Amino acid sequence: MPELPEVEALKDFLTEHLVGHEMVRVLPVAISVLKTYDPPLSAVEGRTVGAVRRHGKFLDLATEGGPHFVTHLARAGWLQWRDRLPDGPPRPGKGPLALRVALETGEGFDLTEAGTQKRLAVYVVRDPHEVPGIARLGPDPLADTFDEKAFAGLLESERRQIKGALRDQSLIAGVGNAYSDEILHAAKMSPFKLAASLTPEETTRLYEALRTTLTEAVERSRGLAAGRLKAEKKSGLRVHGRTGEPCPVCGDTIREVSFSDSSLQYCPTCQTGGKPLADRRMSRLLK
């Protein structure tokens, strides 16, 4: 899933390639991608893109004097830039293509989604806060106003595990499964630790890990073409998606906890005092 660093990089890429250009045609291929109908999708056609913004994991293409084209790439979605679009309209089918945007230059981009669960979303709205997911977003963790005091205030009443708190978009915008693993590894903290139980020292450590991990990921992605961002994200991860590999800090074996629709990775030595966490999925199977 694209998270804050990748969406920030896409925002920068699209600012360079879209701003000042006209969205000539917007061609939906999968009707399921459209989440709004008023204004219609055609309301952005013929409009010039005035700005590209990021709201958490949402991309917002603001047209001059017109509505906003907002997309959320969800778990398996992606934006593929094309220096030249194929001739003719795209054909509906079972492929990954969900929607195509054509510019007056002949360039454009495709929104694609792999897999069978179709969660990629496109909204055309007069104001981005009309999108429910944007309206409920918590603060951006890289904003200048998001200091340690603000972070501590968010966690002090959270009676849940810190992994879940970091992923909650209404608490903190932009962090997903992968970067929450990376942040907790950098902070040397168990994903199952209760957020409200953090000491002041632990809160400081987690805040610094949050800001540093995301900032470094943004810097690694800055200036990359859209097509290279996935590979850059994977190469920069230290524990997420690396079950069975050695921890780059201590050399212990990275372990995994699996859930019904996701998993987390962690280092026992760095994060849990050397104790492996119970794999919830396996525990249910053994009952």
C-alpha positions in Angstrom: 0.0 0.0 0.0 1.4 3.4 -0.8 1.8 5.4 2.4 2.8 8.9 3.2 6.4 8.9 1.7 5.3 7.4 -1.6 2.2 9.6 -1.9 4.3 12.6 -1.1 6.7 11.6 -3.9 3.8 11.1 -6.3 2.6 14.6 -5.3 5.9 16.1 -6.2 6.1 14.1 -9.5 2.6 15.1 -10.5 3.2 18.7 -9.6 6.1 18.8 -12.1 4.2 16.9 -14.8 0.5 18.0 -14.4 0.3 21.6 -13.1 -0.5 24.0 -15.9 -1.8 21.2 -18.2 -5.3 20.4 -19.2 -7.1 17.2 -18.3 -8.7 16.6 -21.7 -10.3 13.3 -21.0 -10.9 11.2 -17.9 -11.9 7.6 -18.9 -13.1 5.2 -16.3 -12.6 1.5 -17.0 -13.9 0.1 -13.7 -17.1 1.8 -12.6 -16.4 0.6 -9.0 -13.5 3.1 -8.8 -16.0 6.1 -8.8 -17.2 7.1 -5.4 -19.0 10.3 -6.2 -21.4 11.4 -9.0 -22.1 15.1 -8.3 -20.1 16.8 -9.8 -19.8 14.2 -12.5 -16.4 12.9 -13.5 -16.6 14.9 -16.8 -16.5 18.1 -14.7 -12.7 18.0 -14.6 -12.4 17.5 -18.3 -11.2 20.6 -20.1 -9.8 22.0 -16.8 -6.2 23.0 -16.1 -4.6 21.4 -13.0 -3.6 24.3 -10.7 -2.1 22.4 -7.8 -1.4 18.9 -6.5 -1.7 18.3 -2.8 -1.5 15.4 -0.4 -3.9 14.7 2.5 -2.6 11.7 4.4 -2.6 9.0 1.7 -5.0 10.9 -0.6 -3.8 12.7 -3.7 -5.7 15.8 -4.6 -5.6 17.3 -8.1 -7.1 20.8 -7.8 -8.3 22.2 -11.1 -8.4 26.0 -11.8 -11.8 27.3 -11.2 -13.3 23.8 -10.9 -13.6 20.7 -8.8 -10.9 18.5 -7.2 -10.0 15.1 -8.6 -9.1 13.1 -5.5 -7.8 9.5 -5.4 -6.9 7.0 -2.8 -4.7 4.2 -4.1 -5.8 1.7 -1.3 -3.8 -1.5 -0.7 -3.1 -2.6 -4.3 -3.6 0.6 -6.4 -0.9 2.5 -8.2 -0.5 5.5 -10.5 1.4 4.8 -13.8 2.7 7.8 -15.7 2.7 7.5 -19.5 4.8 9.8 -21.7 2.4 8.9 -24.5 -0.9 7.3 -24.0 -2.1 4.4 -26.3 -4.3 5.4 -29.2 -8.0 4.8 -28.7 -10.0 4.5 -25.5 -9.1 1.7 -23.0 -11.2 -1.4 -23.2 -13.1 -2.6 -20.1 -12.0 -6.0 -19.0 -10.5 -8.0 -16.1 -7.1 -6.3 -16.2 -5.7 -3.9 -13.6 -6.5 -0.7 -15.4 -9.2 1.2 -13.5 -9.1 4.8 -14.9 -7.1 6.8 -17.5 -6.4 10.6 -17.5 -5.3 12.1 -20.8 -3.6 15.5 -21.1 -3.6 17.9 -24.1 0.1 17.0 -24.6 -0.7 13.3 -25.3 0.8 12.4 -22.0 -1.3 11.1 -19.0 -1.6 8.5 -16.3 -3.4 5.3 -15.5 -4.8 4.3 -12.2 -4.4 0.6 -11.8 -5.3 -2.0 -9.1 -4.0 -5.5 -8.8 -6.0 -8.4 -7.2 -9.6 -9.1 -6.8 -10.4 -6.7 -3.9 -11.3 -3.4 -5.6 -10.7 -0.6 -3.1 -9.0 2.1 -5.3 -11.2 5.2 -5.1 -11.7 8.3 -7.1 -13.8 11.3 -6.0 -14.7 14.5 -7.8 -15.7 17.1 -5.2 -16.0 20.8 -4.8 -13.9 20.7 -1.6 -11.5 17.9 -0.7 -13.0 17.7 2.8 -16.2 16.4 1.2 -14.3 13.1 0.9 -15.2 11.2 4.2 -11.7 9.8 4.5 -10.1 13.2 4.3 -12.6 14.8 6.7 -11.7 12.4 9.5 -7.9 12.6 9.1 -5.7 13.3 12.1 -2.7 15.6 11.9 0.0 15.1 9.4 3.1 13.7 11.2 5.5 15.8 9.1 3.7 19.1 9.6 5.7 21.8 11.4 3.0 22.1 14.0 3.1 18.4 14.9 5.6 18.5 17.8 6.2 16.0 20.6 3.7 17.6 22.9 1.0 17.2 20.2 2.0 13.6 19.7 2.0 12.8 23.4 -1.5 14.4 23.7 -2.8 12.0 21.1 -1.5 8.9 22.8 -2.3 9.7 26.5 -5.9 8.3 26.3 -5.3 5.5 23.7 -6.1 2.2 25.5 -4.9 0.1 22.6 -1.8 -1.3 21.1 0.7 1.2 19.7 0.7 -0.6 16.3 -3.0 0.0 15.8 -2.8 3.6 17.1 -0.1 4.5 14.5 -2.1 3.0 11.7 -5.3 4.8 12.6 -5.8 7.6 10.0 -8.1 9.6 12.3 -5.3 9.7 14.9 -2.3 10.3 12.7 -2.6 10.7 8.9 -0.5 8.7 6.4 1.1 5.9 8.3 0.2 2.3 7.3 1.3 -1.2 8.0 4.8 -1.0 6.5 6.0 2.2 8.1 4.4 1.5 11.4 6.6 -1.6 11.6 9.6 0.5 10.6 8.9 3.2 13.2 8.4 0.7 16.0 11.7 -1.1 15.1 13.5 2.2 15.1 12.0 3.1 18.5 12.9 -0.4 19.9 9.3 -0.9 20.9 6.9 -3.9 20.9 3.9 -3.4 18.5 1.7 -4.8 21.3 2.6 -2.2 23.9 -0.3 -0.1 25.0 -0.1 3.4 23.7 -1.3 5.0 26.9 1.3 3.1 29.0 4.3 4.9 27.3 6.7 6.7 29.7 7.8 10.2 28.7 11.1 8.7 27.6 9.4 6.1 25.4 7.1 8.8 23.9 10.1 10.9 23.0 11.8 7.8 21.4 8.7 6.9 19.4 8.1 10.5 18.3 11.7 10.8 17.0 11.4 7.4 15.3 8.2 8.5 13.6 9.6 11.8 12.3 13.0 10.4 11.3 11.6 7.2 9.6 9.1 9.2 7.5 11.5 12.0 6.7 14.2 9.7 5.5 11.7 7.7 3.4 10.5 10.9 1.8 14.0 12.0 1.0 14.9 8.6 -0.6 11.8 8.9 -2.8 12.2 12.6 -3.7 12.9 13.1 -7.4 12.1 9.5 -8.5 9.8 8.7 -11.4 6.5 7.3 -10.3 7.5 3.9 -11.7 10.5 3.5 -9.4 8.8 4.4 -6.1 7.6 0.8 -5.3 11.1 -0.6 -5.6 12.5 2.2 -3.6 10.1 1.7 -0.8 10.8 -2.1 -0.6 14.6 -1.6 -0.7 14.5 0.9 2.2 12.5 -1.2 4.6 14.5 -2.8 7.4 12.0 -5.2 9.0 8.6 -5.0 7.2 8.2 -7.8 4.6 11.6 -9.3 5.7 10.4 -12.3 7.8 13.3 -14.8 8.3 16.0 -12.3 7.3 18.6 -11.0 9.8 17.8 -7.8 11.6 20.1 -5.1 10.2 20.8 -3.8 13.7 21.4 -6.8 15.8 21.4 -9.8 13.5 18.5 -11.6 15.1 15.9 -13.3 12.9 13.0 -11.0 11.9 9.7 -12.6 12.9 6.1 -12.2 11.9 2.7 -12.1 13.5 -0.1 -12.9 11.0 -3.7 -11.7 11.1 -6.7 -12.5 8.9 -5.8 -9.9 6.3 -2.4 -8.6 7.2 0.8 -9.3 9.1 3.5 -7.4 11.0 7.2 -7.9 11.3 9.5 -7.2 14.2 12.9 -8.0 15.7 12.6 -9.9 19.1 16.0 -8.7 20.3 15.5 -5.0 19.4 11.8 -4.8 20.3 10.5 -7.4 22.7 13.4 -8.3 25.0 14.2 -11.4 23.0 10.7 -13.0 23.4 8.8 -14.0 20.2 5.3 -12.7 20.0 2.4 -15.2 19.7 1.2 -15.6 16.1 -2.5 -15.0 16.5 -3.4 -16.9 13.3 -1.5 -20.0 14.3 -2.8 -19.9 17.9 -6.4 -20.1 16.5 -5.5 -23.0 14.3 -4.0 -25.0 17.2 -7.1 -24.6 19.4 
